Structures are given as C-alpha cells and as structure tokens.
Amino acid sequence: MKKNEERPSAQESLPTPDPLSGRRKPLTPLSQVEANQQVKVVDIQGGWGAKRRLNQMGIHSGDLLTVVRHGALGGPILIKVHGFQLALGRGIASHIFVEEEVGE
C-alpha cells in the first residue's frame, strides 16, 4: 500500500450481513455501546499485544458480552463476559468491534 493511500476504516472493511434482510450492518466500537446492551464481538483491531491481552482476559471474536455500565467522566467500561465482570479502558474498548445481538 502506498503512503498516500488511505486504509479503509474498520466499519467499511468489516460489515456483516443481516440474516433477515441480507443487508450489511455497520460495526460499532465497544466504547460506543449503551449500558445494559448485549453485543457480539466481531473483530478486534489493534496490535498483537492488545489482541493477546484481550485473549488472556477471555475476550475473543464470536463472544457475547454485556455492557454493564460506563465509568464517570470517560472512565472505564464495565462489561460482563463468560459470567464474570471486567473493566476495560475506553482506548482498548474502541478497538473491539461489535454488532448488536438480535433476540435478547
């Protein structure tokens, strides 16, 4: 890729088909998901260190997680995954791309 070419954003490169309509749903960073909403992890963007750390915490593509609440003043996001709760900083949460889970 040449220096002047722009890379496609994650939302452009990773849309997933909606099983009901066949349309592509845009992905949302975990940092922008509302509290008490269940989502499915579709992709983790970032370096190998971030991916490895999230893998060690039990966050993988295909996992269902629930945003419990957002910290005050831009603080960490509390999520529930595999039956336990984790606090993620907004920076790392912005690298986790999710789609809304239909059928809650």
Secondary structure, 3 states (H helix, E strand, C coil): CCCCCCCCCHHHHCCEECCCCCCEECCEEHHHCCCCEEEEEEEECCCHHHHHHHHHHCCCCCCEEEEEEECHHHCCEEEEECCEEEEECHHHHCCEEEEECCCC
